[in-house]
Amino acid sequence: MVLAAGTQEEERVSFIVGRMRELEGPLLPILHAIQAEFGHVPASALPLVADALNLSRAEVHGVATFYHDFRREPAGRHVLKLCQAEACQSMGSEAMLGEVRRALDIGLHQTAADGSVTVEPVYCLGLCAVAPAAMLDGESIGRLDAEKVGEICARVRG
C-alpha cells in the first residue's frame, strides 16, 4: 500500500502520530498503532513518522525492520506463530514446522496464496514447560504434536 499525499491513509497515519508523538519514546508505540490500523506498517508511512518525530528515515526504517513483530505486508486472516527458541527446538519445533509446511505449503515469513494464514517465527512464548509451542491469533498452544498441527491447519483453512 502506497500512501499518496493527502489520502485517507496518510491522514490516518498522521492522526496516530499526532496522538502519540508526545509519549516518552513514541516510535515503537506509533509503529504498533500503525500496524494495528493497517495490518502492517506500510513503507510509505515511515517518512511521515520520521518527519513528525524529527528522526531520520533510516532510523525509523531500522526500527521497523529490526523487530520481527512489524510486518511489511498485510498478514493472512490468521497468524500462526511457531516458537523457535531453544526449549522448543529441543522438544521438536523443527518437526512441527515441517508438519506446517506439508499441510499449508508455506514456511516461516510466508502467507498462503489464498490469504488464509501467515506463518511467523517467534523467539519465546514463555511456554517452555509445554514445548514445543505456538500461538494462533493470540491463543497460546502448548505440547504441539503432528495431530495438533493438523487441527490447527484445518482450522485456518476452514
N, C-alpha and C positions, 0 to 999 in steps of 0.2 A: 504494500500500500504506500503510495507516494502522497505526501501532504502538500498540496499546492497552496500557494499563498491565499489567505482569505477563505479557505474551505472550512466546512463544518469540523473536519478532523483537526485542522490547525487550531480552531477555536477551542475544541475540547482539550487539546494538549495545553494550550495557553491557560485555560481555566484551572487545570490540575496544577500547573507550575505556579500560577498566581496564588492559589490556595495554600500551597505547601512551601513556597520558597523561603519563608521566614523561620521554618523549623531549623533547629540546630542539626547540621549535617543533612541537608534536604535531598541530596542526589538519589540515594537509594530509595527512600520513601516515594519520591517522584517517579522513578523508574518502575517501581512496583505498582503504583497507581495507574500509570500509563498502560502497563501490561494488563492490569485488571480491566481497564476500559476497552482495550482493543484486542485482547487475547495474545498480544505480543508487543514488542517495543519496535515500532517502525523506525527504520534508519533515518527517515526524513524528520522524525521528531527530535532526534539528537541535537541538531543545531539550535532548535528552539530552546531546548533545555540548557544548552551551553551558554547561549546568549543571555538568558534570564538569570543564570547563576554566576555569570561572569567567569566561566570556565572555558578552557579551550575545547574545541570539538574532539580533539584527540583524548583528552581526559575523560570526557563523557563516554565516548566510544570505548575506551579502555575498560571502564567500569561495566558498561552494558555487555561487553563481550567476555569479560573475565568470569562473571558469575553464571553458573550453569542454569540457574532458575529463569534467567531472562531469555525469552525466545525471540528470534529474528523473524520468524514466520508464524502464522497462526497455528495453533495446535489442533489436533483432531477433536472430535466430540468428547472423547475420553482420553485421559492421560494416565498411562501406566508407568510408574517409576519403579525401576528394579534396583535394589541396593547392590552396590559394587564394592562396599567396604570389606575389610579383611575378614571380619567374622562371618559375613555372608558368603564371601568367596570360599572360606574354609569349609562351609557347610553345603556348597553346591550351587551357588548362584550362577556360575557359568553354564551349568547344565540346564538351569531354569531359563536362562537367556536363549539357549539352544531350542528349548521347547517353544518359547515365544516365537522365535524365528520360523520354526516349522509351521506353527499354527497360523501366524499372521503374515508371514512372508516379508517381515520387516525386522530391522535390528534397532540398536540404540540410535537416538537422534533422528529417527525416521517416523513419518506419518504414513499410514495406509493410504493407498490410492483413492479409496472411497471416502477418506476423511473421517473414518470411524474412530481411529485411535492413534495416538502418538506414544512412542516408547522412549523414555528418557532414563539416563543413569542418575542415581542419587548416591551420595557417598556417606550415608549413615542415616537411618531412620530411628535409631535408638531402640531397635528391636533385636539386639544381638542375642538375647536369650531364646528367641524363637526364629533364628536364622535358618534358611535364607528368607528374606523379607521383601515385600513390595508395598506399593501404595497405589490404589486405583481411585482416581478422582477424590483424593484426600482421605480415603479409607485405608487404614493400615491392615496388611495381611501378613501373617507370620506362618512359619513352617510350610513354606511353599514346597510343593512336590508336583510331579507331572499332572496328577489329577486336578489339583487346584489351578494350575496354569491353564489347563484345558477349559475349566469352568470360567475362568477369567476371560479367556479369549472368546469363548462362546458368548459371554455377556456383552462384551464390547462390540461384537459383530452383529448381535441380535437386534 
